[in-house]
């Protein structure tokens, strides 16, 4: 029941976000025991693979990607949706160098209380300090994660590494 409620919330939140830098959601539903989302097909590659292929991006490319992701986040935030998992894997660079933010899988819409208090959500390399501490994420959390993504675009790797996700997440809290 919890999964179904989260799935419906994600699908509805994402479907309401129509913006050139956010993947379009066309429909969602259930067929027998499987839930599905029908979304825009994008020709390109995720930013993680794009960075890997390039080694790192030029400052001009990083700025271009950063601006497009910022535009998507600004629109989502104005519509009271916090992504909470901004990372290169959830950013698609299209063949014409457009950028689309995808995977609003752990997004929070409005005053939703769908997530457990104290739960850590996000990906360790890109998680904001407040998320790492199990606190409530807001628009600033997405902006922090975008900053980590921009760092990775320029340096070719994220700023923090470690033996396990907890160690990496705590570095976001404890280190400069």
C-alpha positions in Angstrom: 0.0 0.0 0.0 2.8 2.4 0.8 4.5 1.7 -2.5 1.3 2.3 -4.4 0.7 5.6 -2.6 4.3 6.7 -3.3 4.0 5.6 -7.0 0.8 7.5 -7.5 2.2 10.6 -5.8 5.4 10.5 -8.0 3.5 10.0 -11.2 1.1 12.8 -10.4 3.8 15.2 -9.3 5.9 14.6 -12.3 3.0 14.7 -14.7 2.1 18.2 -13.5 5.6 19.5 -14.3 5.6 20.6 -17.9 8.9 22.3 -18.6 11.5 22.1 -21.5 14.1 20.8 -19.0 12.0 18.2 -17.2 11.1 14.8 -18.8 7.5 14.7 -19.9 5.2 12.2 -18.2 2.3 11.3 -20.5 0.4 8.8 -18.5 0.5 6.3 -15.6 -1.5 3.4 -14.5 -1.8 -0.2 -13.5 -1.9 -3.4 -15.7 -2.7 -6.5 -13.7 -0.1 -6.4 -10.8 2.3 -4.0 -12.5 2.3 -0.2 -12.2 3.8 1.9 -15.1 4.7 5.4 -16.1 4.7 6.4 -19.8 7.3 9.1 -20.3 9.0 11.0 -23.1 11.7 9.0 -25.0 15.0 10.9 -24.9 17.8 10.3 -27.4 21.1 11.0 -25.6 22.9 9.8 -22.5 22.8 10.5 -18.8 25.2 13.0 -17.5 27.2 10.4 -15.6 28.1 8.6 -18.8 28.7 11.9 -20.5 31.2 12.9 -17.8 32.8 9.5 -18.0 33.2 9.7 -21.8 34.7 13.3 -21.6 36.8 12.9 -18.4 35.4 16.2 -17.3 33.5 19.1 -19.0 34.7 22.5 -19.9 33.5 25.3 -17.7 31.3 26.5 -20.6 29.6 23.0 -20.8 29.2 22.8 -17.1 27.6 26.2 -17.0 25.2 25.3 -19.8 24.2 22.1 -18.1 24.0 23.8 -14.7 21.7 26.6 -16.0 19.4 24.1 -17.7 19.1 22.0 -14.5 18.7 25.2 -12.5 15.8 26.2 -14.7 14.1 22.8 -14.2 14.6 22.9 -10.4 13.3 26.5 -10.2 10.2 25.5 -12.1 9.7 22.4 -9.9 10.3 24.4 -6.7 7.8 27.1 -7.8 5.3 24.2 -8.2 6.2 23.0 -4.7 8.1 19.9 -5.8 11.5 19.0 -4.3 13.4 16.4 -6.3 15.6 15.2 -3.5 17.9 13.0 -5.7 19.7 15.3 -8.1 22.7 13.4 -9.5 24.3 12.9 -13.0 22.3 9.7 -13.4 19.0 11.6 -13.3 20.1 14.2 -15.8 19.9 13.4 -19.6 22.0 15.3 -22.1 20.1 15.0 -25.4 21.8 14.8 -28.8 21.2 18.5 -29.4 22.8 19.3 -26.1 19.5 19.9 -24.3 19.2 18.8 -20.7 16.3 17.0 -19.1 15.9 16.2 -15.4 14.4 12.8 -14.8 13.4 10.4 -12.0 11.2 12.3 -9.5 11.0 8.9 -7.7 11.6 10.3 -4.2 10.3 13.8 -5.0 8.2 15.5 -2.3 5.2 17.5 -3.4 3.7 20.2 -1.2 3.3 19.4 2.4 3.4 15.7 1.7 4.2 13.4 4.7 4.7 10.3 2.5 8.2 9.7 3.6 9.2 8.6 7.1 10.6 11.1 9.5 14.3 10.5 9.9 14.7 8.4 6.8 17.7 9.2 4.7 16.7 9.6 1.0 19.0 10.4 -1.8 22.3 9.1 -3.2 25.4 9.4 -0.9 27.7 11.2 -3.3 25.1 14.0 -3.9 23.1 14.1 -0.7 22.6 17.4 1.1 23.8 17.6 4.7 20.2 17.9 6.0 19.2 14.7 4.1 22.3 12.9 5.5 21.1 13.8 9.0 17.6 12.6 8.3 16.1 16.1 8.3 13.6 17.6 6.0 14.8 18.4 2.5 13.7 21.6 0.8 14.7 23.6 -2.3 18.1 24.3 -0.9 18.8 20.5 -0.8 18.3 20.3 -4.5 20.6 23.3 -5.1 23.3 21.8 -2.8 23.1 18.5 -4.9 23.3 20.5 -8.1 26.5 22.1 -6.7 28.0 18.7 -6.2 27.0 17.7 -9.8 28.7 20.9 -11.1 31.8 20.1 -9.1 31.8 16.6 -10.7 31.3 18.0 -14.2 34.5 20.2 -13.7 36.7 17.8 -11.7 35.5 14.5 -13.3 34.6 13.0 -9.9 32.5 13.9 -6.9 34.1 15.8 -4.1 33.7 13.0 -1.5 34.5 9.3 -1.6 34.6 6.6 0.9 34.3 2.9 1.7 30.5 2.9 2.0 27.5 5.2 1.5 27.3 6.2 5.2 30.9 7.4 5.3 30.3 9.4 2.1 27.1 10.9 3.4 28.7 11.9 6.7 31.5 13.8 4.8 28.7 16.1 3.5 27.9 16.9 7.1 31.4 17.1 8.6 33.8 18.2 6.0 34.4 21.4 4.1 
